[in-house]
Amino acid sequence: MTRATRSDRAVLEKACEAAGFDPVGAEPIRLAENAIWRLPGGAVARIARSDQGAAAGREVRVARWLERNDVPAVRALDVVQPVMAAGHPVTFWQELPPYENGSITDVVGLLKRLHALPKPDHLNLGALDPFVRVAERIDAATTLFDDDRQWLRDLLHDLEGRWADRPVGLPECVVHGDAWVGNVVVTSDGPLLIDFERVSLGPPEWDLVSTAVKLTTTGSVSRPEYAEFCAAYGTDVTKWDGYELLSVARQLRMTTYAAQHAATYKEWRAEAQYRVDCLRGRAGHPPWRWKGIM
């Protein structure tokens, strides 16, 4: 989605001026919850929401930590950042060379490397919150019926309580937090991890669930593909006692993300409502066929 506004460009120009980049000729790559712009000279600017200053700074620290530990990932540029511009935190990154979307095999290879790293005491990553911004997304989902929105709030409340008392699983580690094929790209040098907004300390199962729900929920991953994923990582998260909790939490995130944006873009309203219907048992049994949003 690339629907640039004057305010988007104004934020970009102020940030570039502060960081020493030239915004002339900048082109939008993706304008969604975060606005991503390509700058002349091989740089990319990422404009986050106004309330995400701490998260933006953490992303940069994580990128530099991954670089020091030789984990293939997008690299933050060597400037003082994030830069605050018109109330928005802006970060600057190396532009990626030509790439293709990653596969679940690429995802699992990078996750194994990430999860094996020692916990970094100096990064102040904080604990994983699987429900971050879900309540706000429900509030913003104004195209949904009030009854559906209340049902989603009740589900969120139930899951939050269960999360606090979740079953014991694998040892906690640094987790990506949003580990799916959309956050892995493949260049001529191999797969790279991108988007560190949700990197934190938590159960590695959360990173594995993103792929597992594509088998059990959306049906976009086949059983042979998923078996290969499990063999590569060394465990099958669907066999863990906590899988149902994490999978429903992931489904809720996917549903509220669609519902939030459906309030602005009518082309996604049917998909958002369909996802709610699936969760509420109105659309048959999973796996369902959910369409991509944005």
WONOR-V319061 format. One record per run of one state. SS is the DSSP state (helix for helix, strand for strand, loop for the rest). FROM is the first residue (numbers start at 1). LEN is the number of residues. If there is no record, write none. Layout:
SS_FROM_LEN / SS_FROM_LEN
This chain:
loop_1_5 / helix_6_14 / loop_20_7 / strand_27_5 / loop_32_3 / strand_35_5 / loop_40_3 / strand_43_5 / loop_48_5 / helix_53_16 / loop_69_4 / strand_73_1 / loop_74_2 / strand_76_1 / loop_77_6 / strand_83_3 / loop_86_2 / strand_88_7 / loop_95_5 / strand_100_2 / loop_102_2 / helix_104_12 / loop_116_5 / helix_121_3 / loop_124_3 / strand_127_1 / loop_128_6 / helix_134_7 / loop_141_5 / helix_146_19 / loop_165_8 / strand_173_3 / loop_176_5 / helix_181_3 / strand_184_4 / loop_188_2 / strand_190_4 / loop_194_6 / strand_200_3 / loop_203_2 / helix_205_12 / loop_217_6 / helix_223_11 / loop_234_3 / helix_237_3 / loop_240_3 / helix_243_20 / loop_263_3 / helix_266_14 / loop_280_15
